[in-house]
Amino acid sequence: MSTLANIASRLSRGTEILSAILLVVALVSIQALIGGTRLLFALPAYTLLAAIALLALGSLRSAKSLPNQLCLWSAVLFFGYIELRAATSPAPYLARFDIYSVLGGLIVYFFTACVFTSARARMSIFACLLAAALAHVLVGVIQFSSGNNFMPVSFLQRFDYGRRASGFYICPNHLAGLLEVLGIFGLSMICWGRWPVWAKLLVGYSTAACYAGIILTGSRGGYLSVAGSVLIFTILSISILRATGANLLVRIGGAGLAAAVLALAAGTLLIHQSDDLSERAKNVLDDKNMRLDLWRAAIQQWKLDPLLGTGSRTYQFYGRRFRTEQVQRDPIYVHNDYLQLLSDYGIIGAGTFAIFLVLHLRYGWINARRLGPKRIALSHRLASNTMALNAGALGAVGAYLVHSIFDFNLHIPANVLLMSFVFGILANPGLSRDNIDTKPMSRMVFWRLLLFALGLILGVRVWQLAAGEYYGERARVALREYRSLSAIAFALKGIEHEKQNPNLFYYLGRARVLAGDQADSAARASFYRAALSPYEEARKLAPLDETYALELAFTYDGLGRFSEAEWMYDQALDLDPNSTSAKQYYQAHLERWRTSDITPTKKEQPDLAPKS
């Protein structure tokens, strides 16, 4: 029996080590692929997470410290509602981003809380992530110094943010969302972790690089979130030091204060080296920021369905409908995670999130007292990896509580997975319990079986989605490079595998129009007519998206079918009444119709007054 027990123990240990390696690879790979903001680039990480969940079956019978059951059930309540509401969204394809991001996050969360409970192993994960953060910061330094939107992966592009650093991400704010979490964990590992001095020096270097990287992002929300997380960490640290006596509190507290002053001075000096960073730092709280208009649009959207919300990712449509004249860049996100949650998922979504958050913060604070002052009073040992992780997790959540007011990091899959790991630590800090059984309790078996089921579901869906997403991305890139025939071929190939993705039909229609523009006049009309059907199919799949109505209008204009184009412009302007570009397109259409050889009937006579 002992031999079988040893084999089982080694198997469990081996699968746990393999799962930890896969988790690091998943987190780093999704960060490197623009944060997983395109579904295709998130699929490799989701595949690895599915494998982790399946491997968890090997740890089914292993004994671990018991996670807080209220925390786990609050995760089921909140994320279960998100999955259910997303599955019934009026934008099914866009809802996939939330559905699979949540599935991946739940796997990380349950794996961390129910399987991966070793403090030393968790610290190793963060050490690996801090090493990866150095690569982000190095890329960010190149972007900041050159200002040419450099990206290390040739087929990936970021938006034009000038000199602001974004690392491997598309947006600087999302890089700040990553670095602020790793920075506070690094700080906690230096102050309270039980690591040798040489290891703490390496962690200290990486942590300093993280905070320097945040400065280079120019993210004002990042600056405020760093202040919030450091404040929480300082409060926790003071409570820990008070348990050691006044003498140590003064000595260590004084050294910490001196280090904080030096860090603040260095950060201020770095900011003042750049006019752009200096200007952004001066306007951290800008009452004329466009975000205020985005937030008002979200509130108007929420009023349409206060209880359930309008559905996953539908702000992309209602943000356009309720935009003001000041907002002319496409308002895809609210730039406020709370308001986006409220508008998309309603009061139920916001309420279940509040329950989830409060229970985890409460349990984290209880453990902070237990691992800090109470433990030190009994053992007289100051350093503790478990205490360092708990303090870092509370600081990281504090950072996101602040940053989520200004940005949408919790809609970026890479950062969702990272925060799932953080909340898993809060749900189970890895405390050793006197009453832990040598056999796993039934509740642990249940949660591990649930983890296995989630991995099975995610693995199957990744297999089903991969081909369509792959060919869709190939079609998009071909269009970007004006290779119309290649784009047509890739889009058609993608549609063979996936018929619920409006982007594939849009790419097909757009590629056919491009082919018509590149062909002679005799073939142009044929290509334009061939584009109408896929555009219509895309519009059926996403009727709230004005993009497809506008593309149909452009195509009808190109064919000289102005009355049909008029109808499509009406649809587009109803969906986006304050879009300056849509109004300009419409006026160009009216002028083209007026000067064409086609004489409209009295019923079709164009109204030359601008539409509102």
C-alpha positions as CSV (number, residue, x, y, z in Angstrom):
1,M,0.0,0.0,0.0
2,S,2.8,2.4,0.9
3,T,4.4,1.8,-2.6
4,L,1.1,2.7,-4.3
5,A,0.8,5.7,-2.1
6,N,4.3,6.9,-3.0
7,I,3.5,6.4,-6.7
8,A,0.3,8.4,-6.3
9,S,2.1,11.1,-4.4
10,R,4.9,11.4,-7.1
11,L,2.3,11.5,-9.9
12,S,0.4,14.3,-8.1
13,R,3.6,16.2,-7.6
14,G,4.7,15.7,-11.2
15,T,1.4,16.9,-12.7
16,E,1.5,19.9,-10.4
17,I,5.0,20.9,-11.6
18,L,4.0,20.4,-15.2
19,S,0.9,22.4,-14.7
20,A,2.9,25.2,-13.1
21,I,5.2,25.3,-16.2
22,L,2.2,25.3,-18.5
23,L,0.7,28.2,-16.5
24,V,3.8,30.3,-16.9
25,V,3.9,29.6,-20.6
26,A,0.2,30.4,-20.9
27,L,0.5,33.8,-19.1
28,V,3.7,34.8,-20.9
29,S,2.5,33.8,-24.4
30,I,-0.8,35.6,-24.2
31,Q,1.0,38.7,-23.0
32,A,3.4,38.5,-25.9
33,L,0.5,38.1,-28.4
34,I,-0.9,41.6,-27.8
35,G,-2.6,40.5,-24.6
36,G,-4.9,38.1,-26.4
37,T,-7.1,41.0,-27.6
38,R,-7.8,39.1,-30.8
39,L,-9.4,35.7,-30.1
40,L,-6.9,33.8,-32.2
41,F,-4.0,35.1,-30.2
42,A,-5.7,34.0,-26.9
43,L,-6.3,30.5,-28.1
44,P,-2.8,29.1,-27.5
45,A,-3.0,30.2,-23.9
46,Y,-6.5,28.8,-23.6
47,T,-5.3,25.5,-25.0
48,L,-2.6,25.4,-22.3
49,L,-5.1,26.2,-19.6
50,A,-7.4,23.5,-20.7
51,A,-4.5,21.1,-20.4
52,I,-3.8,22.3,-16.9
53,A,-7.4,21.7,-15.9
54,L,-7.3,18.2,-17.4
55,L,-4.0,17.5,-15.6
56,A,-5.6,18.5,-12.3
57,L,-7.3,15.1,-12.3
58,G,-4.0,13.7,-11.3
59,S,-4.2,15.8,-8.1
60,L,-7.8,14.7,-7.3
61,R,-6.8,12.7,-4.3
62,S,-4.0,14.9,-2.9
63,A,-4.5,16.7,0.4
64,K,-4.2,20.5,0.3
65,S,-5.2,23.4,2.6
66,L,-8.9,24.1,2.2
67,P,-9.8,27.3,0.3
68,N,-12.6,29.6,1.6
69,Q,-15.8,28.1,0.4
70,L,-17.7,31.4,0.3
71,C,-15.0,32.8,-2.0
72,L,-15.3,29.9,-4.4
73,W,-19.1,30.0,-4.5
74,S,-19.1,33.8,-5.1
75,A,-16.9,33.1,-8.1
76,V,-19.4,30.5,-9.4
77,L,-22.2,33.0,-8.8
78,F,-20.5,36.0,-10.5
79,F,-18.8,34.3,-13.4
80,G,-21.7,31.8,-13.9
81,Y,-24.0,34.8,-14.4
82,I,-21.5,36.4,-16.8
83,E,-21.3,33.2,-18.9
84,L,-25.1,32.9,-18.9
85,R,-25.7,36.5,-19.9
86,A,-23.0,36.4,-22.5
87,A,-24.5,33.3,-24.1
88,T,-27.7,35.2,-24.6
89,S,-26.1,38.4,-25.9
90,P,-27.4,40.0,-29.1
91,A,-23.8,40.1,-30.3
92,P,-22.9,36.4,-30.1
93,Y,-19.5,36.7,-31.8
94,L,-18.3,39.6,-29.6
95,A,-19.6,37.7,-26.5
96,R,-17.1,35.0,-27.2
97,F,-14.4,37.2,-25.9
98,D,-16.0,37.4,-22.5
99,I,-17.1,33.7,-22.5
100,Y,-13.7,32.3,-23.1
101,S,-11.8,34.9,-21.1
102,V,-14.0,34.0,-18.1
103,L,-13.6,30.2,-18.8
104,G,-9.8,30.7,-18.8
105,G,-9.9,32.9,-15.8
106,L,-11.9,30.4,-13.8
107,I,-9.5,27.6,-14.6
108,V,-6.6,29.7,-13.3
109,Y,-8.6,30.7,-10.3
110,F,-9.7,27.2,-9.3
111,F,-6.3,25.7,-10.1
112,T,-4.6,28.3,-7.8
113,A,-7.1,28.0,-5.0
114,C,-7.6,24.2,-5.0
115,V,-4.4,22.6,-6.5
116,F,-1.5,25.1,-6.7
117,T,-1.4,26.1,-3.0
118,S,2.3,26.0,-2.3
119,A,3.6,29.5,-1.4
120,R,7.1,28.7,-2.7
121,A,5.7,27.5,-6.0
122,R,3.5,30.6,-6.3
123,M,6.5,32.8,-5.7
124,S,8.3,31.1,-8.5
125,I,5.5,31.9,-10.8
126,F,5.8,35.6,-10.0
127,A,9.6,35.4,-10.4
128,C,9.1,34.1,-13.9
129,L,6.5,36.8,-14.7
130,L,8.9,39.5,-13.4
131,A,11.6,38.2,-15.7
132,A,9.1,38.4,-18.6
133,A,8.2,42.0,-17.5
134,L,11.8,42.9,-18.3
135,A,11.2,42.1,-21.9
136,H,8.0,44.2,-21.9
137,V,10.0,47.1,-20.4
138,L,12.9,46.7,-22.9
139,V,10.4,46.9,-25.8
140,G,8.8,49.8,-24.1
141,V,12.1,51.6,-23.9
142,I,12.6,51.2,-27.6
143,Q,9.1,52.5,-28.3
144,F,9.6,55.4,-26.0
145,S,13.0,56.4,-27.5
146,S,12.1,55.9,-31.1
147,G,8.4,56.9,-31.2
148,N,7.8,54.7,-34.2
149,N,5.3,52.1,-32.8
150,F,7.9,49.4,-32.8
151,M,6.6,45.9,-32.1
152,P,8.9,42.9,-31.7
153,V,6.5,40.4,-33.5
154,S,6.4,41.5,-37.1
155,F,2.8,40.5,-37.9
156,L,1.4,42.3,-34.9
157,Q,0.7,46.0,-34.8
158,R,-0.3,48.4,-32.0
159,F,-2.3,51.6,-32.3
160,D,-0.4,54.9,-32.7
161,Y,0.5,56.1,-29.2
162,G,3.5,58.0,-30.2
163,R,6.3,57.6,-27.6
164,R,4.1,56.0,-24.9
165,A,5.4,52.5,-24.1
166,S,3.1,49.5,-24.5
167,G,5.6,46.6,-24.6
168,F,4.0,43.6,-26.3
169,Y,0.5,45.0,-25.7
170,I,-1.5,47.2,-28.1
171,C,-2.2,49.9,-25.6
172,P,0.1,51.5,-22.9
173,N,-2.7,51.4,-20.3
174,H,-2.8,47.6,-20.5
175,L,1.0,47.4,-20.0
176,A,0.6,49.6,-17.0
177,G,-2.2,47.2,-15.8
178,L,0.3,44.3,-15.9
179,L,3.3,46.1,-14.4
180,E,1.4,47.6,-11.5
181,V,0.4,44.1,-10.4
182,L,3.9,42.6,-10.8
183,G,5.5,45.6,-9.2
184,I,3.5,45.4,-6.0
185,F,4.2,41.6,-5.8
186,G,7.9,42.2,-6.3
187,L,7.9,44.8,-3.6
188,S,6.2,42.4,-1.2
189,M,8.6,39.6,-2.1
190,I,11.5,41.9,-1.3
191,C,10.2,43.1,2.0
192,W,8.5,40.0,3.4
193,G,9.6,37.0,1.4
194,R,11.9,34.3,2.7
195,W,14.4,34.4,-0.2
196,P,18.2,34.8,-0.1
197,V,19.7,38.3,-0.5
198,W,20.9,37.6,-4.1
199,A,17.4,36.5,-5.2
200,K,15.9,39.6,-3.6
201,L,18.4,41.8,-5.4
202,L,17.3,40.3,-8.7
203,V,13.6,40.8,-7.8
204,G,14.4,44.4,-6.7
205,Y,15.9,45.1,-10.1
206,S,12.9,43.7,-11.9
207,T,10.5,45.6,-9.6
208,A,12.3,48.9,-10.3
209,A,12.1,48.1,-14.0
210,C,8.3,47.5,-13.7
211,Y,7.7,50.9,-12.0
212,A,10.0,52.6,-14.6
213,G,8.0,50.9,-17.3
214,I,4.7,52.3,-15.8
215,I,6.2,55.8,-16.0
216,L,7.1,55.3,-19.7
217,T,3.5,54.2,-20.5
218,G,2.3,57.6,-19.6
219,S,-0.8,56.0,-18.2
220,R,-2.4,58.4,-15.7
221,G,-4.7,55.6,-14.4
222,G,-1.5,53.6,-13.9
223,Y,0.1,56.4,-11.9
224,L,-2.9,56.6,-9.6
225,S,-3.2,52.8,-9.3
226,V,0.4,52.5,-8.2
227,A,-0.2,55.1,-5.5
228,G,-3.3,53.1,-4.4
229,S,-1.5,49.8,-4.3
230,V,1.6,51.2,-2.5
231,L,-0.7,52.9,0.1
232,I,-2.4,49.6,0.9
233,F,0.9,47.8,1.1
234,T,2.2,50.5,3.4
235,I,-0.7,50.1,5.8
236,L,-0.3,46.3,5.8
237,S,3.4,46.6,6.4
238,I,2.9,49.0,9.3
239,S,0.5,46.7,11.0
240,I,3.0,43.8,10.6
241,L,5.9,45.9,12.0
242,R,3.8,47.1,15.0
243,A,3.7,43.5,16.1
244,T,7.5,43.3,16.3
245,G,7.8,46.3,18.7
246,A,8.5,50.0,18.4
247,N,12.3,49.6,17.9
248,L,12.0,47.5,14.7
249,L,9.1,49.6,13.5
250,V,11.2,52.8,13.6
251,R,14.3,51.1,12.1
252,I,12.6,49.3,9.2
253,G,9.9,52.0,8.7
254,G,12.5,54.7,8.5
255,A,14.5,52.8,5.9
256,G,11.3,52.1,4.0
257,L,10.4,55.8,4.1
258,A,13.8,56.8,2.8
259,A,13.6,54.2,0.0
260,A,10.1,55.6,-1.0
261,V,11.4,59.1,-1.1
262,L,14.3,58.1,-3.3
263,A,12.0,56.2,-5.6
264,L,9.5,59.1,-5.8
265,A,12.4,61.5,-6.6
266,A,13.8,59.1,-9.3
267,G,10.3,58.7,-10.9
268,T,9.7,62.5,-10.9
269,L,13.1,63.1,-12.5
270,L,12.3,60.5,-15.2
271,I,8.9,62.1,-15.9
272,H,10.4,65.5,-16.3
273,Q,12.9,64.2,-18.9
274,S,10.0,64.0,-21.4
275,D,7.6,66.8,-22.3
276,D,4.9,64.3,-23.2
277,L,5.1,62.4,-19.9
278,S,5.3,65.7,-17.9
279,E,2.2,67.0,-19.6
280,R,0.3,63.9,-19.0
281,A,1.4,63.8,-15.3
282,K,0.2,67.4,-14.8
283,N,-3.3,66.4,-16.1
284,V,-3.9,63.2,-14.1
285,L,-7.4,64.5,-13.2
286,D,-8.7,66.2,-16.3
287,D,-12.3,67.3,-16.1
288,K,-12.4,67.7,-19.9
289,N,-11.3,64.2,-20.7
290,M,-13.3,62.4,-23.3
291,R,-13.8,59.5,-20.9
292,L,-16.6,61.5,-19.2
293,D,-18.6,61.4,-22.4
294,L,-18.0,57.7,-22.7
295,W,-19.2,57.2,-19.2
296,R,-22.4,59.1,-19.9
297,A,-23.1,57.0,-22.9
298,A,-22.7,53.8,-20.7
299,I,-25.2,55.1,-18.3
300,Q,-27.7,55.8,-21.1
301,Q,-27.0,52.3,-22.3
302,W,-27.6,50.8,-18.9
303,K,-31.0,52.6,-18.7
304,L,-32.2,50.5,-21.6
305,D,-32.1,47.3,-19.5
306,P,-31.1,48.2,-15.9
307,L,-31.5,44.6,-14.4
308,L,-29.8,42.4,-17.0
309,G,-27.9,44.9,-19.1
310,T,-27.9,45.0,-22.9
311,G,-25.5,42.0,-23.4
312,S,-21.8,41.2,-23.5
313,R,-19.7,43.8,-25.4
314,T,-22.7,45.7,-26.7
315,Y,-21.2,49.0,-25.6
316,Q,-19.4,48.9,-28.9
317,F,-22.8,49.6,-30.5
318,Y,-24.5,51.7,-27.9
319,G,-21.4,53.8,-27.3
320,R,-21.8,54.9,-31.0
321,R,-25.5,55.5,-30.6
322,F,-25.1,57.7,-27.5
323,R,-21.8,59.3,-28.4
324,T,-21.5,63.1,-28.3
325,E,-20.0,65.3,-31.1
326,Q,-16.8,65.4,-29.1
327,V,-16.3,61.6,-29.3
328,Q,-15.3,60.7,-32.9
329,R,-12.8,57.9,-32.3
330,D,-14.7,54.6,-32.3
331,P,-16.0,54.1,-28.6
332,I,-15.4,50.4,-28.4
333,Y,-14.9,50.4,-24.6
334,V,-16.2,52.6,-21.8
335,H,-12.7,53.1,-20.3
336,N,-14.3,52.2,-16.9
337,D,-14.6,48.5,-16.0
338,Y,-17.4,49.2,-13.5
339,L,-19.6,51.1,-15.9
340,Q,-19.0,48.6,-18.7
341,L,-20.0,45.8,-16.4
342,L,-23.1,47.7,-15.4
343,S,-24.2,48.6,-18.9
344,D,-23.4,45.2,-20.4
345,Y,-24.6,43.0,-17.5
346,G,-26.9,45.1,-15.5
347,I,-27.5,45.4,-11.8
348,I,-27.2,41.6,-11.4
349,G,-23.8,41.6,-12.9
350,A,-22.6,44.5,-10.8
351,G,-24.2,43.0,-7.6
352,T,-22.6,39.6,-8.0
353,F,-19.3,41.2,-8.7
354,A,-19.6,43.2,-5.5
355,I,-20.3,40.0,-3.6
356,F,-17.2,38.3,-5.2
357,L,-15.0,41.3,-4.4
358,V,-16.1,41.9,-0.9
359,L,-15.8,38.3,0.2
360,H,-12.3,38.0,-1.3
361,L,-11.1,41.2,0.3
362,R,-12.6,40.3,3.7
363,Y,-10.9,36.9,3.6
364,G,-7.7,38.5,2.5
365,W,-7.8,41.0,5.4
366,I,-8.5,38.2,7.9
367,N,-5.5,36.3,6.6
368,A,-3.4,39.5,6.6
369,R,-4.0,39.7,10.4
370,R,-3.4,36.0,10.9
371,L,-0.2,35.9,8.8
372,G,1.1,39.2,10.1
373,P,0.6,40.4,13.7
374,K,-0.8,37.2,15.1
375,R,1.7,34.9,13.5
376,I,4.7,37.1,14.5
377,A,3.4,37.4,18.1
378,L,3.4,33.6,18.4
379,S,6.5,32.6,16.3
380,H,8.7,35.8,16.5
381,R,9.6,35.2,12.8
382,L,9.2,38.2,10.6
383,A,9.5,36.9,7.0
384,S,6.9,34.6,5.4
385,N,6.3,33.8,1.7
386,T,2.6,33.2,2.4
387,M,2.3,36.6,4.1
388,A,4.2,38.2,1.2
389,L,1.9,36.7,-1.3
390,N,-1.2,37.8,0.6
391,A,0.0,41.3,1.0
392,G,0.9,41.5,-2.7
393,A,-2.5,40.2,-3.7
394,L,-4.3,42.8,-1.6
395,G,-2.1,45.5,-3.1
396,A,-2.7,44.2,-6.6
397,V,-6.5,44.2,-6.1
398,G,-6.2,47.8,-4.7
399,A,-4.3,48.8,-7.9
400,Y,-7.1,47.5,-10.1
401,L,-9.8,49.0,-8.0
402,V,-8.3,52.4,-8.8
403,H,-7.2,51.6,-12.4
404,S,-10.6,50.2,-13.4
405,I,-12.2,53.6,-12.9
406,F,-10.2,54.9,-15.9
407,D,-9.5,51.9,-18.1
408,F,-10.6,48.5,-19.2
409,N,-7.9,46.1,-18.1
410,L,-10.4,43.5,-17.1
411,H,-11.5,43.2,-20.7
412,I,-7.9,42.3,-21.7
413,P,-7.6,38.4,-21.5
414,A,-3.9,38.5,-20.4
415,N,-4.7,40.8,-17.5
416,V,-7.8,38.8,-16.6
417,L,-5.8,35.6,-16.3
418,L,-3.2,37.4,-14.1
419,M,-5.9,38.8,-11.8
420,S,-7.5,35.3,-11.6
421,F,-4.2,34.1,-10.2
422,V,-4.3,36.9,-7.7
423,F,-7.8,36.2,-6.5
424,G,-7.0,32.5,-6.3
425,I,-4.3,33.5,-3.8
426,L,-6.8,35.5,-1.8
427,A,-9.2,32.5,-1.8
428,N,-6.6,30.2,-0.5
429,P,-3.3,31.7,0.9
430,G,-1.9,28.3,1.4
431,L,-2.2,28.2,5.1
432,S,-1.3,25.0,6.8
433,R,-4.2,23.8,8.9
434,D,-4.0,21.7,12.0
435,N,-7.1,19.8,11.0
436,I,-6.0,19.0,7.4
437,D,-6.8,15.4,6.6
438,T,-4.5,13.0,4.8
439,K,-7.4,12.4,2.5
440,P,-9.0,15.1,0.5
441,M,-12.3,16.3,1.7
442,S,-15.3,15.9,-0.6
443,R,-15.5,19.6,-1.2
444,M,-12.0,19.7,-2.6
445,V,-12.9,16.8,-4.9
446,F,-15.9,18.6,-6.1
447,W,-14.0,21.8,-7.0
448,R,-11.3,19.8,-8.8
449,L,-13.8,17.9,-10.8
450,L,-15.4,21.2,-11.7
451,L,-11.9,22.4,-12.8
452,F,-11.6,19.3,-15.0
453,A,-15.0,20.0,-16.5
454,L,-14.1,23.6,-17.3
455,G,-10.9,22.5,-19.0
456,L,-12.8,19.9,-21.1
457,I,-15.3,22.5,-22.3
458,L,-12.6,25.1,-23.1
459,G,-10.5,22.5,-24.9
460,V,-13.3,21.4,-27.1
461,R,-14.3,25.0,-28.0
462,V,-10.7,25.9,-28.8
463,W,-10.6,23.0,-31.2
464,Q,-13.8,24.1,-32.9
465,L,-12.9,27.8,-33.2
466,A,-9.2,27.6,-34.1
467,A,-9.6,27.1,-37.9
468,G,-12.1,29.9,-38.4
469,E,-10.1,32.4,-36.3
470,Y,-6.9,31.4,-38.1
471,Y,-8.2,32.0,-41.6
472,G,-10.0,35.1,-40.5
473,E,-6.8,36.6,-39.3
474,R,-5.0,35.6,-42.5
475,A,-7.8,37.4,-44.4
476,R,-7.6,40.5,-42.3
477,V,-3.8,40.8,-42.8
478,A,-4.2,40.1,-46.5
479,L,-6.7,43.0,-46.7
480,R,-4.3,45.2,-44.8
481,E,-1.7,44.5,-47.4
482,Y,-4.2,45.0,-50.3
483,R,-3.9,41.4,-51.4
484,S,-7.5,41.1,-52.4
485,L,-7.5,37.6,-54.0
486,S,-5.6,36.1,-51.1
487,A,-8.1,37.7,-48.7
488,I,-11.0,36.2,-50.7
489,A,-9.5,32.8,-50.5
490,F,-8.7,33.0,-46.8
491,A,-12.2,34.3,-46.0
492,L,-13.9,31.6,-47.9
493,K,-11.8,29.0,-46.2
494,G,-12.7,30.5,-42.8
495,I,-16.4,30.4,-43.7
496,E,-16.1,26.7,-44.4
497,H,-15.2,26.2,-40.7
498,E,-17.2,29.1,-39.1
499,K,-20.5,30.6,-40.2
500,Q,-21.3,32.6,-37.1
501,N,-18.4,35.1,-37.3
502,P,-19.5,38.3,-39.0
503,N,-15.9,39.4,-39.5
504,L,-15.3,36.6,-42.0
505,F,-18.2,37.7,-44.2
506,Y,-17.1,41.3,-43.8
507,Y,-13.6,40.4,-44.9
508,L,-15.0,38.5,-47.9
509,G,-17.1,41.4,-49.0
510,R,-14.4,43.9,-48.4
511,A,-11.9,41.8,-50.4
512,R,-14.3,41.6,-53.3
513,V,-14.8,45.3,-53.3
514,L,-11.0,45.8,-53.2
515,A,-10.7,43.3,-56.1
516,G,-13.2,45.4,-58.0
517,D,-11.3,48.6,-57.4
518,Q,-8.1,46.9,-58.7
519,A,-9.9,45.4,-61.8
520,D,-10.9,47.1,-65.0
521,S,-14.3,48.8,-65.3
522,A,-15.9,45.8,-67.0
523,A,-15.2,43.5,-64.0
524,R,-15.7,46.0,-61.3
525,A,-19.5,45.8,-61.2
526,S,-19.3,42.0,-61.0
527,F,-17.0,42.1,-57.9
528,Y,-19.2,44.8,-56.3
529,R,-22.3,42.7,-56.8
530,A,-20.5,39.6,-55.3
531,A,-19.7,41.7,-52.2
532,L,-23.4,42.4,-51.4
533,S,-24.3,38.9,-50.2
534,P,-21.5,38.5,-47.6
535,Y,-22.1,42.1,-46.3
536,E,-25.8,41.2,-45.8
537,E,-24.8,38.0,-44.0
538,A,-22.5,40.0,-41.7
539,R,-25.3,42.4,-41.0
540,K,-27.7,39.6,-40.1
541,L,-25.2,38.3,-37.6
542,A,-24.5,41.7,-36.1
543,P,-27.5,44.0,-36.8
544,L,-26.5,46.6,-34.3
545,D,-23.1,47.2,-36.0
546,E,-23.2,50.2,-38.3
547,T,-20.1,49.1,-40.1
548,Y,-21.9,46.6,-42.3
549,A,-24.7,49.0,-43.2
550,L,-22.1,51.6,-44.3
551,E,-20.2,49.0,-46.4
552,L,-23.4,48.1,-48.1
553,A,-24.2,51.7,-48.8
554,F,-20.7,52.3,-50.3
555,T,-21.1,49.3,-52.5
556,Y,-24.6,50.2,-53.7
557,D,-23.2,53.7,-54.5
558,G,-20.5,52.1,-56.5
559,L,-23.1,50.2,-58.5
560,G,-25.2,53.3,-59.0
561,R,-28.0,51.8,-56.9
562,F,-28.5,55.0,-55.0
563,S,-32.0,54.4,-53.6
564,E,-30.8,51.2,-51.9
565,A,-27.7,53.0,-50.7
566,E,-30.0,55.7,-49.2
567,W,-31.8,53.1,-47.2
568,M,-28.5,51.7,-45.8
569,Y,-27.3,55.2,-44.9
570,D,-30.6,55.7,-43.0
571,Q,-29.8,52.5,-41.1
572,A,-26.2,53.5,-40.3
573,L,-27.2,57.0,-39.1
574,D,-29.9,55.6,-36.9
575,L,-27.3,53.4,-35.2
576,D,-24.7,56.2,-35.0
577,P,-26.4,59.6,-35.3
578,N,-23.5,61.7,-34.1
579,S,-20.8,60.2,-36.3
580,T,-19.1,63.0,-38.3
581,S,-17.6,60.6,-40.7
582,A,-21.0,58.8,-41.4
583,K,-22.6,62.2,-42.1
584,Q,-19.8,63.1,-44.5
585,Y,-20.2,59.8,-46.3
586,Y,-23.9,60.5,-46.6
587,Q,-23.4,64.0,-48.0
588,A,-20.9,62.6,-50.6
589,H,-23.5,60.0,-51.5
590,L,-26.2,62.7,-52.0
591,E,-23.8,64.7,-54.2
592,R,-22.9,61.6,-56.2
593,W,-26.6,60.7,-56.7
594,R,-27.5,64.3,-57.7
595,T,-24.8,64.5,-60.3
596,S,-25.3,60.9,-61.7
597,D,-27.0,60.0,-64.9
598,I,-29.6,58.1,-63.0
599,T,-32.8,60.2,-62.5
600,P,-34.6,59.1,-59.3
601,T,-38.4,58.9,-59.3
602,K,-40.3,61.4,-57.2
603,K,-40.5,58.8,-54.4
604,E,-36.7,58.3,-54.6
605,Q,-35.7,61.9,-54.9
606,P,-32.8,62.5,-52.4
607,D,-33.3,64.8,-49.5
608,L,-30.3,67.1,-49.6
609,A,-30.8,68.3,-46.0
610,P,-28.3,66.7,-43.6
611,K,-29.6,63.9,-41.5
612,S,-29.3,64.3,-37.7
